[in-house]
Amino acid sequence: MLIIAILNLFSVSWSQNMSFIHSRVNVTDENYIPDFSYAGYHNGNKQIPDFTGIIVDAVDYNVVANDGLDDTKALQHAISEVSKLKGPVTLLLPPGKIIISGIIYIERNNFILSGAGSGEHGTEIYCPRPLMYTKDPEDLKELREYLIEFDKRQREKENNIDLPFSQFAWSGGFIWTRVPGERVKPYLKKYERPYEVLAKVSEGKRGGFSLSVSESQHLNVGDVVELQLFNKQGEESQIIQELYKNQLTRIGSHHWNFPDLPLVRQQLKVLAISEGIATVSSPLTIDIKPVFEAQLVRWNHLKEIGIQDFSIRFPKSPRIAHHVEPGFNGIYLTRVYNSWVKNIIIENADSGILTENIANVTIEDVVTKGENTAHYTVAMSGTYNVLARGIKVYNKAVHPLSFNTLATKCVYLNCEVFVDPILDQHSGANHQNLFDNTTVHISPDEEMSYPLFKGGGAGYWKPSHGAFSTFWNTKINVLNDINSSKTIKLDGMKDGPFARIIGINGNKTFEVNYQPVTMIKAVNEVFEKHPSLYNYQLTTRQKK
């Protein structure tokens, strides 16, 4: 009994002592934990505004609620007209039910689309038909060709399913931010165009802010650029070793079959340039070596976009199959920076909020619910420094919370999943992401186990994630009326190198199975002083 008491005392004191958090350069792999505090709107340094600039009422453009008529063309016209105004603009949607059956594009900076609230007397956007019945978006032409050329089909012999993938399985939305003419996501070599290179990069340190640059005459202080690192060495490359720390033998072929596409990306603001050194706005994720042929390129994007204060509702519909979703997708964020989505309720979606090629974005206070089974709720794909805060998932989803392809330094904070939770890391060179202060409600199987950390993704993009993906203070509510005193096993990855699982607690006793070389600490320990790693790191940084 004395030994147990001593161990418990050590455990409790450990959870309140944050001195083990090592995020600086030259920290060993065994001790490194990334600094996630740069995620979110303006790297967490600014509050999201409510309204900005000229405030325009959409009713003035014949967007009329509760009249039973389709409002698509009126809302498209309203956005087109107010986008011509100079300076920041807020377009206010009226309270009541607005019917939308076509895509609403947002294509200008400093624009807020705001409803009258997401509750009972607020604004409801009702979409009676899925995206498959809209005109094929030109932005997804490359994806459509890719799906055909590579015969992407959902095949389930046991269910007599052999159906082509939908272009809307992981892309598209009825509200869609975009930069016209920019690729949403690269799929086919024939669509590749030369990057506008602003500087060559030869060196940089993980956790640092400095880049050794050359040929940088077109690089300016204040530029928001994309740092790109490439795999030009093939299957045995140093960049693969850097991402997965030489812990895995099975690496998917997409890591080396596309040498002209960056394998690691970060969108960064240039803060200073002096004597061949560029200082950037947030820390580097891996050491940069000359063989990565790293470069800073122009990144075309929108900024200060806000989408807020309404609900999106879709009708109940039968589920056909995974990847065959018809396109009941709410919001699609592409090419946005220092922007936000907040106070949104989404019901019966195939995917609530999808993302691609965005950075420094906050998505907060989003609720997904309904009777339909979703593919995604709020998903992160091609994201950098994105903060999803206060997401509540009440509906069943294949991937309730998901870090997808090329998601990097992103955070789910204070989120809760009520139905069949999975903390999904979806392969595709995603690395250094954080599930922070997450609450899940689980029903273990008869063997007293639950696949909480199950990861999805195609084999050609495996493994499930790169080094230093982190789970901090995961709170677990076991729903079953279990009288057994057995420990519940939380099944995790076998291909998740150098993960950090710190803090697992709930109404039962748990153990974690996660491989390889995983830092597992404070299991069955309640975190009281520091429930959120993100908040701790942000507060610490802002005090300096």
Secondary structure by P-SEA (a helix, b strand, c coil): caaaaaaaaaaaaaaacccccccccccccccccccccccccccccccccccccbbbbcccccccccccccaaaaaaaaaaaaaacccbbbbbbcccbbbbcbbbbbcccccccccccccccccccccccccccccccccaaaaaaaaaaaccccccccccccccccccccccccbbbbccccccccccccccccccccbbbccccccccccccccccccccccbbbbbbbcccccccaaaaaaccccccccccccccccccccbbbbbbbccccccbbbbcbbbcbbbcccccbbbbbbbbccbbbbccbbbbbcbbbbcccccccccccbbbcccccccccbbbbcccccccccccccccccccccccccccccccccccccccccccbbbbccccccccccccccccccccbbbbcccccccccccccccccccbbbbbbbbccccccccccccccccccccccccccccbbbbbbccccccccbbbbccccccccccccccccccccccccccccccccccccccccccaaaaaaaaaaac
